[in-house]
Amino acid sequence: MEHKHVSSKTGNARKGSGRIGTAVFLIVSIVLIAGIVVLSPLGESLMTHVITPIASCRSAGSDHSIVSALKQQEDVQATASPSIVPNSKKHETITIEERPFYILQMGAFTDAAAADQHASEILRMGAGGTVFQDGSVFRVFAAAYMDEASLKKVQSQVRADGFEATPYITESSGLQITLDGDQQAVDLVKDSIRILSDIPSELCELCLCYDKGEINDDKLVSELETKRDACMNSAAKMKDLNTSDIDPIRNLLQKYEQNISTFLKEHDTINTEMVSGALKRLQLSSIIDYILFFDRK
């Protein structure tokens, strides 16, 4: 019995060894066949069209949706054009208050030619001989001042020198302007209105400083060039808005620019004694244009 038992174990061991050898043979065969297939044209085709896609799908597993989403995002980034976000709309109402002007009048005429002749005489005297048509009356102005007290003081001095002079006090009408558009356009129009409103008073102040000797000719020219450029640039930018609603504002800025440009050209050709009168004429012309702007609204 013991001998048979040993013989049985030995037989089983031989059988197991034979099975292992067969398995190894099969594995080696499969590997060799797979290698031949892979290296053949058929193998490459199978690898490309069957094996690789299957492996890819299996490897993606639960991340397949994420990969797809990322792929879609890449496609969007590659093909979509940059989006332009429109500026937010702005609705704003600006109020321009009434403004008084204190002007020294050196005569009033019903005949335009007579008024022009008198204005020329006033200009030669160093004042700003300027004619303002007020209905059927042609008024000859000499200068404008910041307040009534200054106007009456100068009037007394002129009368003491033997000239007839009367105060002419007027004011521009108030105006409300409603701005409707994107923020950049609204800001541009607001800035233009500020320049439009500031020029008359700035020129009054400039005349006063020049007469007092607080600024010289070079400084005067520099200041006026800055104001001219501000009017010119603002008017040019407003033209780009391409709307007729703001034409009156742009037109007034262009008149300011023309007035200042005329003075600067004249400044280089006249005597120093005439500069003060020409400057006052610039001041008066801009005030008249400002008043007419509101009368024609």
Contacts in CASP RR format, 6 or more apart in sequence:
PFRMAT RR
TARGET T0000
AUTHOR 0000-0000-0000
METHOD contacts of the structure
MODEL  1
MEHKHVSSKTGNARKGSGRIGTAVFLIVSIVLIAGIVVLSPLGESLMTHV
ITPIASCRSAGSDHSIVSALKQQEDVQATASPSIVPNSKKHETITIEERP
FYILQMGAFTDAAAADQHASEILRMGAGGTVFQDGSVFRVFAAAYMDEAS
LKKVQSQVRADGFEATPYITESSGLQITLDGDQQAVDLVKDSIRILSDIP
SELCELCLCYDKGEINDDKLVSELETKRDACMNSAAKMKDLNTSDIDPIR
NLLQKYEQNISTFLKEHDTINTEMVSGALKRLQLSSIIDYILFFDRK
37 43 0 8 1.000
37 46 0 8 1.000
38 44 0 8 1.000
38 47 0 8 1.000
57 64 0 8 1.000
60 67 0 8 1.000
86 182 0 8 1.000
87 182 0 8 1.000
87 183 0 8 1.000
87 184 0 8 1.000
88 182 0 8 1.000
88 183 0 8 1.000
89 180 0 8 1.000
89 181 0 8 1.000
89 182 0 8 1.000
90 179 0 8 1.000
90 180 0 8 1.000
90 181 0 8 1.000
90 182 0 8 1.000
90 183 0 8 1.000
90 185 0 8 1.000
90 186 0 8 1.000
91 178 0 8 1.000
91 179 0 8 1.000
91 180 0 8 1.000
91 181 0 8 1.000
92 178 0 8 1.000
92 179 0 8 1.000
92 186 0 8 1.000
92 190 0 8 1.000
93 176 0 8 1.000
93 177 0 8 1.000
93 178 0 8 1.000
93 179 0 8 1.000
94 176 0 8 1.000
94 177 0 8 1.000
94 178 0 8 1.000
94 179 0 8 1.000
94 190 0 8 1.000
94 193 0 8 1.000
95 174 0 8 1.000
95 175 0 8 1.000
95 176 0 8 1.000
96 174 0 8 1.000
96 175 0 8 1.000
96 176 0 8 1.000
96 177 0 8 1.000
96 193 0 8 1.000
96 197 0 8 1.000
97 174 0 8 1.000
98 171 0 8 1.000
98 172 0 8 1.000
98 173 0 8 1.000
98 174 0 8 1.000
99 171 0 8 1.000
99 172 0 8 1.000
99 197 0 8 1.000
99 200 0 8 1.000
100 169 0 8 1.000
100 170 0 8 1.000
100 171 0 8 1.000
101 144 0 8 1.000
101 169 0 8 1.000
101 170 0 8 1.000
101 171 0 8 1.000
101 172 0 8 1.000
101 200 0 8 1.000
101 287 0 8 1.000
101 291 0 8 1.000
102 144 0 8 1.000
102 145 0 8 1.000
102 146 0 8 1.000
102 147 0 8 1.000
102 148 0 8 1.000
102 150 0 8 1.000
102 151 0 8 1.000
102 167 0 8 1.000
102 169 0 8 1.000
103 141 0 8 1.000
103 142 0 8 1.000
103 143 0 8 1.000
103 144 0 8 1.000
103 145 0 8 1.000
103 151 0 8 1.000
103 167 0 8 1.000
103 168 0 8 1.000
103 169 0 8 1.000
103 170 0 8 1.000
103 284 0 8 1.000
103 287 0 8 1.000
104 127 0 8 1.000
104 141 0 8 1.000
104 142 0 8 1.000
104 143 0 8 1.000
104 144 0 8 1.000
104 145 0 8 1.000
104 151 0 8 1.000
104 154 0 8 1.000
104 155 0 8 1.000
104 158 0 8 1.000
104 165 0 8 1.000
104 167 0 8 1.000
104 168 0 8 1.000
105 139 0 8 1.000
105 140 0 8 1.000
105 141 0 8 1.000
105 142 0 8 1.000
105 165 0 8 1.000
105 166 0 8 1.000
105 167 0 8 1.000
105 168 0 8 1.000
106 118 0 8 1.000
106 122 0 8 1.000
106 127 0 8 1.000
106 129 0 8 1.000
106 140 0 8 1.000
106 141 0 8 1.000
106 142 0 8 1.000
106 158 0 8 1.000
106 163 0 8 1.000
106 164 0 8 1.000
106 165 0 8 1.000
107 115 0 8 1.000
107 118 0 8 1.000
107 139 0 8 1.000
107 140 0 8 1.000
107 164 0 8 1.000
107 166 0 8 1.000
108 137 0 8 1.000
108 138 0 8 1.000
108 139 0 8 1.000
108 140 0 8 1.000
109 115 0 8 1.000
109 118 0 8 1.000
109 137 0 8 1.000
109 138 0 8 1.000
109 139 0 8 1.000
109 140 0 8 1.000
110 136 0 8 1.000
110 137 0 8 1.000
110 138 0 8 1.000
111 138 0 8 1.000
112 131 0 8 1.000
112 133 0 8 1.000
112 138 0 8 1.000
114 138 0 8 1.000
115 131 0 8 1.000
115 138 0 8 1.000
115 139 0 8 1.000
115 140 0 8 1.000
116 131 0 8 1.000
118 140 0 8 1.000
119 128 0 8 1.000
119 129 0 8 1.000
119 130 0 8 1.000
119 131 0 8 1.000
119 140 0 8 1.000
120 129 0 8 1.000
122 128 0 8 1.000
122 129 0 8 1.000
122 140 0 8 1.000
122 142 0 8 1.000
123 129 0 8 1.000
123 274 0 8 1.000
123 277 0 8 1.000
123 278 0 8 1.000
123 281 0 8 1.000
124 274 0 8 1.000
126 273 0 8 1.000
126 274 0 8 1.000
126 276 0 8 1.000
126 277 0 8 1.000
126 280 0 8 1.000
127 142 0 8 1.000
127 143 0 8 1.000
127 277 0 8 1.000
127 280 0 8 1.000
128 141 0 8 1.000
128 142 0 8 1.000
128 143 0 8 1.000
128 277 0 8 1.000
128 278 0 8 1.000
128 280 0 8 1.000
128 281 0 8 1.000
128 283 0 8 1.000
128 284 0 8 1.000
129 140 0 8 1.000
129 141 0 8 1.000
129 142 0 8 1.000
129 277 0 8 1.000
129 280 0 8 1.000
129 281 0 8 1.000
129 284 0 8 1.000
130 140 0 8 1.000
130 141 0 8 1.000
130 280 0 8 1.000
130 281 0 8 1.000
130 284 0 8 1.000
130 285 0 8 1.000
130 288 0 8 1.000
131 138 0 8 1.000
131 139 0 8 1.000
131 140 0 8 1.000
131 141 0 8 1.000
132 138 0 8 1.000
132 139 0 8 1.000
132 140 0 8 1.000
132 141 0 8 1.000
132 284 0 8 1.000
132 288 0 8 1.000
133 139 0 8 1.000
139 168 0 8 1.000
141 168 0 8 1.000
141 284 0 8 1.000
142 158 0 8 1.000
142 165 0 8 1.000
142 280 0 8 1.000
143 154 0 8 1.000
143 207 0 8 1.000
143 280 0 8 1.000
143 283 0 8 1.000
143 284 0 8 1.000
144 200 0 8 1.000
144 204 0 8 1.000
144 207 0 8 1.000
144 280 0 8 1.000
144 283 0 8 1.000
144 284 0 8 1.000
144 287 0 8 1.000
145 151 0 8 1.000
145 154 0 8 1.000
145 204 0 8 1.000
145 208 0 8 1.000
146 201 0 8 1.000
146 204 0 8 1.000
146 205 0 8 1.000
146 208 0 8 1.000
148 167 0 8 1.000
148 169 0 8 1.000
151 167 0 8 1.000
151 169 0 8 1.000
152 167 0 8 1.000
154 165 0 8 1.000
155 165 0 8 1.000
155 166 0 8 1.000
155 167 0 8 1.000
158 165 0 8 1.000
159 165 0 8 1.000
170 291 0 8 1.000
172 290 0 8 1.000
172 291 0 8 1.000
172 293 0 8 1.000
172 294 0 8 1.000
173 294 0 8 1.000
173 295 0 8 1.000
173 297 0 8 1.000
174 294 0 8 1.000
175 294 0 8 1.000
175 297 0 8 1.000
177 189 0 8 1.000
177 193 0 8 1.000
179 185 0 8 1.000
179 186 0 8 1.000
179 189 0 8 1.000
179 190 0 8 1.000
180 186 0 8 1.000
185 241 0 8 1.000
188 234 0 8 1.000
188 237 0 8 1.000
188 238 0 8 1.000
188 241 0 8 1.000
189 238 0 8 1.000
189 241 0 8 1.000
189 246 0 8 1.000
189 249 0 8 1.000
191 234 0 8 1.000
192 234 0 8 1.000
192 235 0 8 1.000
192 237 0 8 1.000
192 238 0 8 1.000
192 246 0 8 1.000
192 249 0 8 1.000
192 250 0 8 1.000
192 253 0 8 1.000
193 249 0 8 1.000
195 230 0 8 1.000
195 231 0 8 1.000
195 234 0 8 1.000
195 253 0 8 1.000
195 256 0 8 1.000
196 249 0 8 1.000
196 252 0 8 1.000
196 253 0 8 1.000
196 256 0 8 1.000
196 290 0 8 1.000
196 293 0 8 1.000
199 227 0 8 1.000
199 231 0 8 1.000
199 256 0 8 1.000
199 286 0 8 1.000
199 290 0 8 1.000
200 283 0 8 1.000
200 286 0 8 1.000
200 287 0 8 1.000
200 290 0 8 1.000
202 227 0 8 1.000
203 227 0 8 1.000
203 279 0 8 1.000
203 282 0 8 1.000
203 283 0 8 1.000
203 286 0 8 1.000
203 287 0 8 1.000
204 283 0 8 1.000
206 215 0 8 1.000
206 220 0 8 1.000
206 223 0 8 1.000
206 224 0 8 1.000
206 279 0 8 1.000
206 283 0 8 1.000
207 276 0 8 1.000
207 279 0 8 1.000
207 280 0 8 1.000
207 283 0 8 1.000
209 215 0 8 1.000
210 220 0 8 1.000
210 275 0 8 1.000
210 276 0 8 1.000
210 279 0 8 1.000
211 276 0 8 1.000
215 223 0 8 1.000
217 267 0 8 1.000
217 272 0 8 1.000
217 275 0 8 1.000
220 275 0 8 1.000
220 279 0 8 1.000
221 264 0 8 1.000
221 267 0 8 1.000
224 260 0 8 1.000
224 263 0 8 1.000
224 264 0 8 1.000
225 264 0 8 1.000
227 256 0 8 1.000
227 260 0 8 1.000
228 256 0 8 1.000
228 257 0 8 1.000
228 260 0 8 1.000
228 261 0 8 1.000
228 264 0 8 1.000
231 253 0 8 1.000
231 254 0 8 1.000
231 256 0 8 1.000
231 257 0 8 1.000
231 260 0 8 1.000
232 253 0 8 1.000
232 254 0 8 1.000
232 257 0 8 1.000
234 253 0 8 1.000
235 250 0 8 1.000
235 253 0 8 1.000
235 254 0 8 1.000
235 257 0 8 1.000
238 246 0 8 1.000
238 249 0 8 1.000
238 250 0 8 1.000
238 253 0 8 1.000
239 250 0 8 1.000
248 293 0 8 1.000
248 296 0 8 1.000
248 297 0 8 1.000
252 289 0 8 1.000
252 290 0 8 1.000
252 293 0 8 1.000
255 286 0 8 1.000
255 289 0 8 1.000
256 286 0 8 1.000
256 289 0 8 1.000
259 282 0 8 1.000
259 285 0 8 1.000
259 286 0 8 1.000
259 289 0 8 1.000
260 282 0 8 1.000
262 282 0 8 1.000
263 278 0 8 1.000
263 279 0 8 1.000
263 281 0 8 1.000
263 282 0 8 1.000
266 278 0 8 1.000
267 275 0 8 1.000
267 278 0 8 1.000
270 278 0 8 1.000
END
